[in-house]
Amino acid sequence: MTGNHHVEVRNRDAVFKFDLIRNITIVRGDSGTGKTTLYEMISDHTRLKDQSGVNIRCDKQCVALTDTDWRNQLGNTSDSIVFIDEGAAFLKTKDLASSIEGTDNYYVIFCRDSLHELPYSVEEIYEIKTSGKNHSFKKMYGHDTSFVYGKGRSSARPKPDAVLTEDSGSGYQFYKHYFESRDIECFTSGGNSGVFRWVMENKGRRVFIIADGAAFGSEIDRVLKIASSSDMTLCLPESFEWLILRSGLIKGASEKILDDPSSYIDSKDHFSWERYFTQYLVELTDRPENAPFKYYSDKGRIAEAYLIDINAGKIISIIID
């Protein structure tokens, strides 16, 4: 499935309107905020159709996944928007992650906790905003033009004494070369889950944290809490590969794709947008005109052309003014 899909769910008591643009959308919030109401409306319509008293307007079928034989239900569901309740016993399992990867559905998951088995974007975490009987989705995390996340952060930030990236491959090599040539230490956490451990062990440092926002959704809450109460700055661009594509260095990089990824990234082929941008960059740099910027699919090394100061500056300028 690709594209932006508008959903309206209504009965005589409530109306929910929202848009979905990625394969995984997380809806959070405390009890009484409308999560259960929306799920039950979808569930009733899944079982009873028009007799449920629930009307759904969407260009895709909307269904609720239940605990009872959920694997079989999911196996028989395609090209649909699937809703999963926070009370589902299978919600936090690797089994769910492996079952939805490679499907052509979009998923809306109601859950107050982080789901570490799923690669979901910081941009697709919502809470429900209510005005009378009308309900809509509101993003929980906002950012400035440099993709720095946090509430009330000053635009004048002190120079960091360290940079931390979750990347341990080509991205880390790039950041290490760029920042250490400017007398700023650079570290890798070795993955998303390692970011929290690293910042906990390095409280008091002025740290600039760079991670791929496309798959950092499960980590943002706990990391942002620390960053917001310290001199740490959390920067979450879509991905390192996305920064390269945005930099203007790569000939043939489509502005249409970069401006509207949802219309081009199929959920069946790419579990997260980060994977798509990696594949897209690899394909573009296989072309002769982009030979100096060859990007390796295993991310084990980075071409020297990226490290030349003028080229590196074009990439970094997207996240650092």
C-alpha positions as CSV (number, residue, x, y, z in Angstrom):
1,M,0.0,0.0,0.0
2,T,1.2,3.5,-0.8
3,G,-0.2,7.0,-0.4
4,N,-2.1,9.2,2.1
5,H,-5.5,7.7,3.2
6,H,-8.2,9.8,4.9
7,V,-10.3,7.9,7.4
8,E,-13.7,8.9,8.9
9,V,-15.3,6.7,11.5
10,R,-18.6,7.7,13.0
11,N,-21.7,6.6,14.9
12,R,-24.4,8.7,16.6
13,D,-22.1,9.5,19.5
14,A,-18.7,10.1,18.1
15,V,-16.8,11.1,14.9
16,F,-13.1,10.4,14.2
17,K,-11.3,11.9,11.3
18,F,-7.6,11.4,10.6
19,D,-5.0,10.8,7.8
20,L,-2.5,7.9,7.5
21,I,0.7,8.2,5.4
22,R,2.9,5.3,6.6
23,N,2.5,1.7,7.3
24,I,2.7,2.1,11.1
25,T,0.8,4.7,13.1
26,I,0.9,4.7,16.9
27,V,-1.9,6.3,18.9
28,R,-1.1,7.0,22.5
29,G,-2.9,8.6,25.5
30,D,-4.3,7.8,28.9
31,S,-7.7,6.1,29.6
32,G,-10.7,8.1,28.5
33,T,-9.0,9.9,25.6
34,G,-10.9,8.0,22.9
35,K,-8.5,5.2,21.9
36,T,-10.8,2.4,23.1
37,T,-13.9,4.1,21.6
38,L,-12.3,4.2,18.2
39,Y,-11.0,0.7,18.3
40,E,-14.4,-0.7,19.4
41,M,-16.2,1.2,16.7
42,I,-13.8,-0.4,14.1
43,S,-14.2,-3.8,15.8
44,D,-18.0,-3.6,15.8
45,H,-18.0,-2.7,12.1
46,T,-15.6,-5.5,11.3
47,R,-18.0,-8.0,12.9
48,L,-21.4,-6.6,12.1
49,K,-20.9,-4.3,9.1
50,D,-23.8,-2.0,8.5
51,Q,-25.8,-3.5,11.5
52,S,-23.1,-2.1,13.8
53,G,-24.4,1.5,13.5
54,V,-20.9,2.5,12.6
55,N,-20.2,4.2,9.3
56,I,-16.6,4.2,7.8
57,R,-15.5,6.4,4.9
58,C,-12.1,5.5,3.5
59,D,-10.7,4.4,0.1
60,K,-9.4,1.2,1.9
61,Q,-11.1,-1.4,4.0
62,C,-10.7,-0.8,7.7
63,V,-10.6,-3.9,10.0
64,A,-9.9,-4.6,13.7
65,L,-7.4,-7.4,14.5
66,T,-8.6,-9.5,17.4
67,D,-6.8,-11.9,19.8
68,T,-8.8,-14.9,18.5
69,D,-6.8,-16.5,15.7
70,W,-5.2,-13.1,14.8
71,R,-2.5,-14.7,12.6
72,N,-5.1,-16.3,10.4
73,Q,-7.1,-13.1,10.2
74,L,-4.0,-11.1,9.3
75,G,-3.1,-13.7,6.7
76,N,-6.4,-13.2,5.0
77,T,-6.3,-9.4,5.1
78,S,-4.6,-7.4,2.4
79,D,-4.6,-3.8,1.0
80,S,-6.4,-2.7,4.2
81,I,-6.0,-0.5,7.3
82,V,-5.7,-2.8,10.3
83,F,-6.4,-1.5,13.8
84,I,-4.8,-3.2,16.9
85,D,-5.9,-2.6,20.4
86,E,-3.4,-2.0,23.3
87,G,-4.9,-4.9,25.2
88,A,-3.9,-7.5,22.6
89,A,-1.7,-10.2,24.1
90,F,0.5,-10.4,21.0
91,L,1.1,-6.6,20.7
92,K,4.7,-6.4,22.0
93,T,6.0,-9.7,20.5
94,K,8.4,-10.3,17.7
95,D,5.7,-12.5,16.3
96,L,3.6,-9.5,15.4
97,A,6.5,-7.6,13.9
98,S,7.4,-10.6,11.7
99,S,3.8,-11.1,10.7
100,I,3.2,-7.6,9.5
101,E,6.5,-7.1,7.8
102,G,6.0,-7.6,4.0
103,T,2.3,-7.1,4.1
104,D,0.5,-4.5,2.0
105,N,-1.5,-3.1,4.8
106,Y,-1.2,0.0,7.0
107,Y,-1.5,-0.5,10.7
108,V,-2.9,1.7,13.4
109,I,-1.8,0.6,16.9
110,F,-3.2,1.9,20.1
111,C,-0.6,1.6,22.9
112,R,0.6,3.8,25.8
113,D,4.0,2.1,25.9
114,S,6.9,1.9,23.4
115,L,7.0,-1.0,21.0
116,H,10.6,-1.9,20.6
117,E,10.0,-4.6,18.0
118,L,8.6,-2.3,15.4
119,P,10.4,0.4,13.3
120,Y,8.0,3.3,13.5
121,S,8.7,7.0,12.9
122,V,8.7,9.7,15.5
123,E,6.4,11.6,13.0
124,E,3.7,9.0,13.3
125,I,3.0,9.0,17.0
126,Y,-0.3,10.7,17.9
127,E,-2.7,11.5,20.6
128,I,-6.4,12.0,20.2
129,K,-7.6,15.6,20.2
130,T,-11.3,16.0,21.2
131,S,-13.8,18.8,20.6
132,G,-17.3,17.7,21.6
133,K,-18.1,14.6,19.6
134,N,-15.4,15.2,17.1
135,H,-12.0,13.6,17.4
136,S,-8.8,13.9,15.4
137,F,-5.1,12.8,15.6
138,K,-2.5,15.3,16.8
139,K,1.2,14.7,16.6
140,M,2.9,14.1,19.9
141,Y,6.3,15.3,19.0
142,G,7.2,18.4,17.0
143,H,10.5,19.6,15.6
144,D,12.1,22.8,14.3
145,T,13.5,23.3,10.8
146,S,16.7,21.5,11.7
147,F,14.8,18.4,12.9
148,V,15.6,19.1,16.6
149,Y,12.8,17.7,18.8
150,G,11.9,19.1,22.2
151,K,9.6,21.5,23.9
152,G,10.6,25.1,24.4
153,R,14.2,24.7,23.3
154,S,16.1,27.8,22.5
155,S,17.4,28.2,19.0
156,A,20.7,29.4,20.4
157,R,22.3,26.1,21.6
158,P,25.7,25.8,23.2
159,K,28.4,24.1,21.1
160,P,28.4,20.4,22.0
161,D,31.4,18.7,23.4
162,A,30.3,15.4,21.9
163,V,28.1,14.0,19.1
164,L,26.3,10.7,19.5
165,T,24.9,8.7,16.6
166,E,23.0,5.4,16.6
167,D,24.6,4.6,13.3
168,S,27.7,2.3,13.5
169,G,28.4,2.2,9.8
170,S,28.7,4.8,7.0
171,G,26.8,7.4,9.0
172,Y,29.1,7.1,11.9
173,Q,32.2,7.3,9.7
174,F,30.8,10.5,8.1
175,Y,29.9,12.2,11.4
176,K,33.2,11.1,13.1
177,H,35.2,12.6,10.3
178,Y,33.2,15.9,10.2
179,F,33.0,16.6,13.9
180,E,36.3,15.3,15.1
181,S,38.0,17.6,12.5
182,R,36.3,20.4,14.5
183,D,37.5,19.1,17.8
184,I,34.2,17.5,18.9
185,E,34.3,13.9,20.0
186,C,32.0,11.5,18.1
187,F,30.5,8.3,19.5
188,T,28.2,5.5,18.3
189,S,25.6,3.9,20.4
190,G,25.5,0.8,18.2
191,G,21.8,1.1,17.5
192,N,18.6,2.8,18.6
193,S,18.3,1.1,21.9
194,G,21.9,2.0,22.8
195,V,21.2,5.7,22.7
196,F,19.4,5.7,26.0
197,R,22.1,3.7,27.8
198,W,24.8,6.1,26.5
199,V,23.1,9.3,27.5
200,M,22.3,7.8,31.0
201,E,26.0,7.1,31.4
202,N,27.1,10.6,30.1
203,K,24.8,12.9,32.0
204,G,26.3,16.4,32.3
205,R,27.8,16.4,28.8
206,R,26.7,18.8,26.1
207,V,25.7,16.1,23.5
208,F,24.3,16.5,20.1
209,I,22.4,13.2,19.4
210,I,21.7,12.3,15.8
211,A,19.5,9.3,14.9
212,D,17.2,8.2,12.1
213,G,13.7,9.5,12.9
214,A,12.1,7.0,10.5
215,A,12.7,4.2,13.1
216,F,13.3,6.0,16.4
217,G,9.7,6.1,17.5
218,S,10.1,3.5,20.2
219,E,13.0,5.4,21.8
220,I,12.0,9.1,21.6
221,D,10.0,9.3,24.8
222,R,12.7,8.2,27.2
223,V,15.5,9.9,25.4
224,L,13.7,13.2,25.0
225,K,12.9,13.3,28.7
226,I,16.6,13.2,29.5
227,A,17.5,15.6,26.7
228,S,14.9,18.1,27.7
229,S,16.3,18.4,31.2
230,S,19.9,18.6,30.2
231,D,22.2,20.1,27.7
232,M,21.6,17.3,25.3
233,T,20.0,18.1,21.9
234,L,18.0,15.4,20.0
235,C,18.2,15.7,16.2
236,L,16.1,13.2,14.2
237,P,16.2,13.7,10.4
238,E,14.4,10.9,8.4
239,S,17.7,9.0,7.9
240,F,21.3,9.6,7.0
241,E,20.6,8.4,3.5
242,W,17.7,10.9,3.3
243,L,20.1,13.7,4.3
244,I,22.4,12.8,1.4
245,L,19.6,12.7,-1.1
246,R,18.4,16.1,0.2
247,S,21.8,17.6,0.0
248,G,21.8,18.1,-3.8
249,L,25.0,16.0,-4.2
250,I,23.3,13.1,-6.0
251,K,22.2,13.7,-9.6
252,G,18.7,12.4,-10.4
253,A,17.4,12.4,-6.9
254,S,13.7,13.1,-7.4
255,E,12.2,16.1,-5.5
256,K,8.8,14.5,-5.9
257,I,9.9,11.4,-4.0
258,L,11.6,13.4,-1.3
259,D,8.7,15.8,-0.9
260,D,6.0,13.1,-1.0
261,P,7.6,9.7,0.0
262,S,4.3,8.2,0.9
263,S,3.2,8.1,-2.7
264,Y,6.2,6.1,-3.7
265,I,7.1,3.8,-0.8
266,D,5.1,0.6,-0.8
267,S,4.6,-0.9,2.7
268,K,4.9,-4.4,1.2
269,D,8.4,-3.7,0.0
270,H,9.8,-1.5,2.8
271,F,9.1,-2.0,6.5
272,S,10.4,1.6,7.2
273,W,11.1,4.6,5.0
274,E,14.8,4.4,6.1
275,R,15.1,1.2,4.2
276,Y,13.6,2.7,1.1
277,F,15.9,5.7,1.1
278,T,18.9,3.4,1.5
279,Q,17.9,1.4,-1.5
280,Y,17.1,4.5,-3.5
281,L,20.5,6.0,-2.8
282,V,22.3,2.8,-3.7
283,E,20.5,2.6,-7.0
284,L,21.2,6.3,-7.9
285,T,24.9,6.0,-7.0
286,D,25.2,3.0,-9.2
287,R,24.8,5.3,-12.2
288,P,28.1,6.5,-13.9
289,E,27.3,10.2,-13.2
290,N,27.2,9.5,-9.5
291,A,30.2,7.2,-9.4
292,P,32.3,9.3,-6.9
293,F,29.4,9.1,-4.4
294,K,29.0,5.3,-4.6
295,Y,26.9,4.2,-1.6
296,Y,27.3,0.6,-0.4
297,S,24.2,-1.3,0.6
298,D,26.0,-3.0,3.6
299,K,26.9,0.5,4.9
300,G,30.3,-0.8,5.9
301,R,32.2,2.1,4.4
302,I,31.6,5.5,2.9
303,A,33.1,7.0,-0.3
304,E,35.8,9.7,0.2
305,A,33.7,12.1,-1.9
306,Y,31.2,12.5,1.0
307,L,34.1,13.5,3.4
308,I,35.3,16.4,1.3
309,D,34.6,19.4,3.3
310,I,32.4,21.2,0.8
311,N,30.3,18.1,0.2
312,A,30.0,17.2,3.9
313,G,28.9,20.8,4.6
314,K,26.0,20.4,2.2
315,I,24.8,17.3,4.1
316,I,25.3,18.8,7.6
317,S,23.7,22.1,6.7
318,I,20.3,20.3,6.6
319,I,20.5,19.7,10.4
320,I,22.9,22.4,11.6
321,D,22.2,26.0,10.7
